[in-house]
């Protein structure tokens, strides 16, 4: 039986309210590496005080930043978590047991596990927010983060095993935080659609948000999460609306620039 040393990577920008919880949840790891892109709050000070190694890297995009972090980790087995996440005690034990059971020639090159999100005073268990299985623990020699504008993912060349304990996610502290995030992600999503050749469309502007609401609230049973589930579904529909509205806006600006 082998034991593989593990590095935990966390990318940050002004995360003083979250970073301590994240680092303390992975104190069992052999290394905690925080890659900061220019925090002006106490993020770096807190991270260093808790024993993390801190590097500065100007923003490369989500995937680029995580690839930089993975490359600069000291160990080949790398667990990536966000600053607003926490590795539960049960998940920490499962990760350590899983790595102890691996051999050097094992075909297993990554592990996935569910993420459970706390929002508006409760754990959200429906609407597509759970189990939300994510690949976050990999042998970096066989894995690389994709680098789209938004929704980066770990691409693994090898077998992935599913663990069952949850990563805890303490997302938006307020509804306003969620709306501001939606504004950012919908803009990035629109740019990604445009890069892929998606044209603006009034029918899509109308149909896509309705479809997103029905998907999250009805099909994925967001209604079982009470009022928070309704708020989440409406915000998801609004984010989808903005993504296609931004496409229309870009076309209008493009056309107006040709008429000047």
MARFI-478094 format. One record per residue (C-alpha): residue in one letter; residue number from 1; x, y, z. Coordinates in steps of 0.2 Angstrom, whole numbers. Layout:
BEGIN
   r     k      px      py      pz
   A   NUM       X       Y       Z
...
***
This chain:
BEGIN
   r     k      px      py      pz
   X     1       0       0       0
   X     2       7      17      -5
   X     3       4      34       2
   X     4       4      49     -11
   X     5       7      66      -4
   X     6      -6      78      -9
   X     7      -6      97     -12
   X     8     -22     108     -11
   X     9     -23     123     -22
   X    10     -35     138     -19
   X    11     -36     153     -31
   X    12     -41     169     -23
   X    13     -46     187     -25
   X    14     -52     197      -9
   X    15     -58     181       0
   X    16     -54     187      18
   X    17     -72     181      23
   X    18     -69     163      17
   X    19     -51     158      16
   X    20     -48     153      34
   X    21     -63     140      33
   X    22     -56     133      17
   X    23     -38     131      23
   X    24     -43     124      40
   X    25     -53     111      32
   X    26     -37     104      23
   X    27     -24     106      36
   X    28     -22      87      34
   X    29     -14      89      17
   X    30       4      90      14
   X    31       4     107       6
   X    32      -9     121       4
   X    33      -5     133     -10
   X    34     -15     149     -12
   X    35     -13     158     -29
   X    36     -19     176     -27
   X    37     -22     187     -41
   X    38     -21     204     -32
   X    39     -31     204     -16
   X    40     -32     221      -7
   X    41     -40     214       9
   X    42     -32     202      22
   X    43     -33     186      11
   X    44     -15     184       9
   X    45     -11     189      28
   X    46     -24     176      34
   X    47     -18     162      22
   X    48       0     164      27
   X    49      -4     164      46
   X    50     -13     147      43
   X    51       3     140      35
   X    52      -2     141      17
   X    53      11     144       3
   X    54       6     160      -6
   X    55      10     164     -24
   X    56       5     179     -34
   X    57      -2     177     -52
   X    58     -11     190     -62
   X    59     -28     184     -68
   X    60     -27     171     -82
   X    61     -45     166     -82
   X    62     -52     153     -71
   X    63     -45     138     -81
   X    64     -28     147     -83
   X    65     -27     152     -65
   X    66     -30     134     -60
   X    67     -18     127     -72
   X    68      -5     138     -65
   X    69      -9     133     -47
   X    70      -9     114     -52
   X    71       8     116     -61
   X    72      16     125     -46
   X    73      10     113     -33
   X    74      24     103     -25
   X    75      15      86     -27
   X    76       8      76     -41
   X    77      -9      73     -33
   X    78     -18      89     -32
   X    79     -35      94     -24
   X    80     -42     110     -30
   X    81     -55     119     -20
   X    82     -63     136     -21
   X    83     -60     149      -7
   X    84     -79     148      -2
   X    85     -78     129      -1
   X    86     -74     117      14
   X    87     -69      99      13
   X    88     -80      90      26
   X    89     -73      79      39
   X    90     -80      63      30
   X    91     -74      69      13
   X    92     -56      72      20
   X    93     -56      54      27
   X    94     -62      47      11
   X    95     -49      56       1
   X    96     -35      50      12
   X    97     -41      32      12
   X    98     -43      32      -7
   X    99     -25      38      -9
   X   100     -18      26       3
   X   101     -26      12      -7
   X   102     -18      17     -24
   X   103      -2       9     -32
   X   104      10      18     -43
   X   105       3       9     -59
   X   106     -15      11     -54
   X   107     -27      16     -69
   X   108     -36      28     -57
   X   109     -30      46     -61
   X   110     -44      56     -53
   X   111     -58      57     -40
   X   112     -75      66     -41
   X   113     -87      69     -27
   X   114    -103      79     -24
   X   115    -104      97     -19
   X   116    -117     103      -7
   X   117    -122     121      -6
   X   118    -128     132       8
   X   119    -138     147       3
   X   120    -152     157      11
   X   121    -150     148      28
   X   122    -152     130      21
   X   123    -143     116      12
   X   124    -150     116      -6
   X   125    -153      99     -11
   X   126    -163     101     -28
   X   127    -164     112     -43
   X   128    -147     105     -50
   X   129    -137     111     -36
   X   130    -135      94     -28
   X   131    -127      82     -30
   X   132    -117      92     -43
   X   133    -103      80     -44
   X   134     -86      88     -48
   X   135     -69      81     -53
   X   136     -57      90     -41
   X   137     -44      78     -35
   X   138     -32      72     -49
   X   139     -14      66     -53
   X   140      -9      82     -62
   X   141       2      72     -74
   X   142     -14      65     -82
   X   143     -25      81     -80
   X   144     -28      98     -86
   X   145     -41     112     -84
   X   146     -50     118     -99
   X   147     -49     136    -102
   X   148     -66     143    -109
   X   149     -72     160    -103
   X   150     -83     152     -90
   X   151     -87     134     -83
   X   152     -69     127     -83
   X   153     -67     108     -80
   X   154     -54      96     -76
   X   155     -50      85     -90
   X   156     -43      68     -85
   X   157     -34      55     -95
   X   158     -38      40     -85
   X   159     -50      32     -74
   X   160     -61      43     -62
   X   161     -68      36     -46
   X   162     -83      43     -37
   X   163     -82      47     -19
   X   164     -98      49      -9
   X   165     -95      62       5
   X   166     -99      80       0
   X   167     -88      95      -2
   X   168     -97     110       6
   X   169    -100     126      -3
   X   170    -104     142       6
   X   171    -109     152      -9
   X   172    -117     169     -10
   X   173    -120     177       7
   X   174    -135     188       0
   X   175    -146     188     -15
   X   176    -137     203     -21
   X   177    -121     193     -21
   X   178    -129     180     -32
   X   179    -136     193     -44
   X   180    -119     201     -46
   X   181    -111     184     -50
   X   182    -125     181     -62
   X   183    -121     197     -71
   X   184    -103     192     -72
   X   185    -106     174     -78
   X   186    -119     178     -90
   X   187    -108     191     -99
   X   188     -94     178     -99
   X   189    -106     165    -105
   X   190    -112     176    -119
   X   191     -94     179    -125
   X   192     -91     160    -125
   X   193    -107     158    -136
   X   194    -102     172    -148
   X   195     -84     164    -149
   X   196     -93     147    -154
   X   197    -103     156    -168
   X   198    -120     158    -159
   X   199    -130     171    -167
   X   200    -142     183    -158
   X   201    -160     177    -158
   X   202    -176     184    -151
   X   203    -184     166    -150
   X   204    -170     160    -140
   X   205    -171     176    -129
   X   206    -188     171    -125
   X   207    -187     152    -124
   X   208    -171     149    -115
   X   209    -175     158     -99
   X   210    -192     149     -98
   X   211    -184     132    -101
   X   212    -171     136     -88
   X   213    -184     140     -75
   X   214    -194     124     -79
   X   215    -178     114     -79
   X   216    -173     120     -62
   X   217    -189     122     -53
   X   218    -200     108     -60
   X   219    -189      95     -68
   X   220    -175      96     -55
   X   221    -188      99     -41
   X   222    -181     115     -35
   X   223    -198     118     -28
   X   224    -194     106     -14
   X   225    -181     119      -7
   X   226    -195     131      -3
   X   227    -193     150      -5
   X   228    -174     148      -8
   X   229    -178     136     -22
   X   230    -190     148     -31
   X   231    -177     162     -29
   X   232    -163     151     -36
   X   233    -174     146     -51
   X   234    -179     164     -55
   X   235    -161     170     -54
   X   236    -156     156     -65
   X   237    -169     161     -78
   X   238    -163     179     -77
   X   239    -145     174     -80
   X   240    -150     164     -95
   X   241    -160     179    -102
   X   242    -145     190     -99
   X   243    -134     179    -109
   X   244    -144     180    -124
   X   245    -148     198    -122
   X   246    -130     202    -122
   X   247    -128     193    -139
   X   248    -142     205    -146
   X   249    -133     220    -138
   X   250    -117     215    -146
   X   251    -125     214    -163
   X   252    -133     231    -161
   X   253    -117     239    -156
   X   254    -108     230    -171
   X   255    -121     237    -183
   X   256    -121     254    -176
   X   257    -102     255    -178
   X   258    -104     251    -197
   X   259    -117     265    -199
   X   260    -106     279    -192
***
